[in-house]
Amino acid sequence: MTDLEKAKEHYKDLLLYQYINQPKARATIDLLVSQALVNLLPNELVEAFNLDTATGSQLDILGEYIGLDRMVQSIIPRDYFTMDDYTAPLTAGAFGFTSYLNPVLNSDVSMYLYVFYAGANNRLEDSEYRTLLKLKAALNSSQNSIYDINTLLSGFFDGSIYCADQLDMTISYFILPELSRIMTIAKNENLLPKPMGVQISGLISVDSIDSIWGFTSYTSNSGKTIGFSSYLTGWADSYLLEYQDRAA
């Protein structure tokens, strides 16, 4: 039973005893409640502007509130839907039809349209726009401490982005591989939160945000670093940040 149906039944059951089982009386209350609650349209309107589910014009309106246009200065590199020669194996740069069992292969592939000739290669698609809107919202809300930045990023991206302090007035962003392209655009558009006066030294792609080798304060653990451990457990799957990585 929907929320609207529950509300209708609730008010029908408030009828006086002599009318509570009368079909016409119950139908009248049904109609009045539907009109009074506008069929719960306000609830649907709120959900229409949920940043995780909004699309198209809904995202554009959210962009006006957050302060980010769908058109960006950066040229957006894209993978376009293509066909490969039937006599040759599928090339690394070709994205055609795939099995419905494995749709992930083409999840980020775009159709090349006529509008791209008019500069649409600077226009963000919904999935890209949604990611940058979240980063912009984090930038708007951040108090610029590393803790605050990571708290916001964790809320928006569920552990797929982590900001690390390099302790030399620079920070690095650890990201999952699938975010590399859009995070590069975000960096170029100055949409990555950072403490005042601190520079972003690089974007580092790692297979797991929770597998970064490093040290933490003995009084607290960020939960994002793996240090020395027993030889029985080791840290074979952790990632050791090296100097050259910071320039990536």
N, C-alpha and C positions, 0 to 999 in steps of 0.2 A: 504494500500500500504506500502510495506517494505521500509526501508531507501535506500536499493540498487535500488529498482524500482523508487523511487523518484529521485535519482541521475541520473539514465538513462534518465528519462523523461526530467530532467533539461537540460542535454547536447544535447538531440535530438532537443529540442526547440531552441537551439543556431545555428542550421544549417542555411545556407543562404536561403533566401526566396524561390528561385526556387527549392530547394531540401527538404524543411522542411516537405513536405507531400509525399515524394518519399519512398516507402517501403524499397527498398534496401539501400538507404542512411541512413534511420533510423535504419535498422538492423545492418549496419556497425558500427554506433555510439554505439548501444547497446552492441555489442561484444567488442569494444575497451574500453568502460567504465567498463565493467565487468572484463576485464583483468587488467586494470589499478588499479582498486580498490580491486583486488584479491577477488571479491565477498564478500567484507567487512570482510574477514577472520581476519584481525587485531582486529576489534571490538569484534568478537567472542572469540578471544584469550584472550583479557583483561577480558571478562566476565567469562571465564573458570577458572580464578584464583580469583574469588570473594570468600572471606572467608565464606560467608553465604551460598553459593550454591556449592562450590567445593566439589568433592568427590574423593575417592581413591587416585590415583597417583597425582592428582592435589593438594590434601591436603599434600601429602608427599613433593612435591616441595615447597609449602608454608612453610612447617615445616623447610626445609633447610634454607630458607631466614630468618624465624623468630627465628630459633635456638632451635627447640624442636623436638626430634625424636618420632615416633609413639610408640616405646617400652619404658616403664617406669619401674622404680624399684619396684613400689608398685604392689601387687597382686590386681587385679581388681575383686571385688565381682560382680557377675552377676545373673540375673534371667533367667533361661533356659526354653525353650519351653518344656512342658511336657503334659502327658495325665493323667487324673484322673479316678479312679474306677467308673464305671457307677452306682454301687449300693450305693456309698457314695457321700455326697455333695462335691462340689469343695473345696479343701483345700486352705488355704491361700498361700501355696507355689507352687501351680500348675498354669501353664499358658498354656491353650490349645486354641482351636478355639473359637472365639467370633463372635458376630453378626457384620455384616458390618456396622451397625448403631452405634456401640460403639467400634471402633478399638483402642481406647486409652489404653484399658486394657493391650494390648500386645505391645505397642509402643516401649518399652525398653527391650523387651525379645529377647534373642539370641538363635540360634540353637547351641547345643553342638557338635562341630566338632572334627575330629581326630587331627587336628592341635593343639588343646588345650593340648594334651599330650606333645607337643613339646615346651610348654612355652608360648602359645598364650594367657594365662590368664594374661600376662603382656603387651599384645598388645591392644592398644586403637582402638575401632571401630570409624567410621567416626564421629558420633555425639559427642562422648567423646573427640576425638582428636580435633574437631573443637572448643569445649569449652575451652580446655587447650591451644590451639593456641591463642585464644582471650585473655586469662589471661596472657600468655607469652608476647603477643604484648603489653598489657597494662603495664606489668612489664618493658619491654624494653623502653616504651615511658614515663613512669611516672617520674615526678619531685619530687616524694615522699612526697608531702603534702597531707593531707586528702582531701582537695578540688580537687586537681589534680587527685588523685586516683578515687574519686567518679565521676568526670567528665568523665574519661576514661571508667569506669565500666558502667556508664549510656549509653554511646555511643555504647558499645559492647553488653550489656545485657538488655537494655531497662527497667531498673528499677527493675530487679529481684535480684540484689546484692547491698548491701550498706555497706560501711565501716564506723564504728563509733569509735571515739576517746574516750577512757575511762579516759583520763586525768591523767593517772598514768604510762605513758610510755608503755601502752599496747593498742591494738585496737581489736575490735571484728568485725566479718563479719556476717551481717544479710542476710539470703538467703531464697529463697522459697524452700519448701520441696523437689521438684523434682531435685534440684541441690545438695542435701546433699551428695550423694555418690561421685559425680565427684569433688565437692569442698573439700571433705576429701582427695581425691587423690592429688588434687592441693596443699593442705597444706603440705602433706607429701613430695611432690616433690619441695617444696619451690617456688611455682609459684604465690603466692599471693603477690601483691604489698603492701609495708609497708614503713613508714618513717624509715630512718637509725637509728639503735639503739633501735627500738621499737619492742616489741614482740606481736605476735598474741595470744590473750588469749582464743579465741574459735570461733566456728562456731555456730550460733544460727539460728535455723529454725523457721520462722514465716509465718503465712498465708498471710500477706501483708506487704511489705516493707514500705508502707506509714502509718502504724499503730503502730509505736513505741512510747511509752509514755516517755517523757523526757523534758528537758529544752533546750532553745537555747538563744543566745545573743539577747538582746532587739533591737539591731541595725540590725540584720539580722536573717532570718529564713531559716534553711536548707531545709524545706519542708518535712522532714522525721520524725518529732517528733510531738507528741500530748501532750499538757500540760493541765493545769487547764482550765476549760471552764464553761460556764453557766450550771446550773442544768437542763436547758431545752434541751441542746444538749449533755452534758456529754462526756465521753470517753470510753463507755462500750466495744467498739471493739478494743481498743488499747492494746498494749502489754507492761507490766511493766518489764523492765530488772532487774533481781535480781542477787545477788552475785553468786549463784550456777549456773546460766546460763552461766557465763563467763568461767566456767570450763568444759562446755559441749564439 
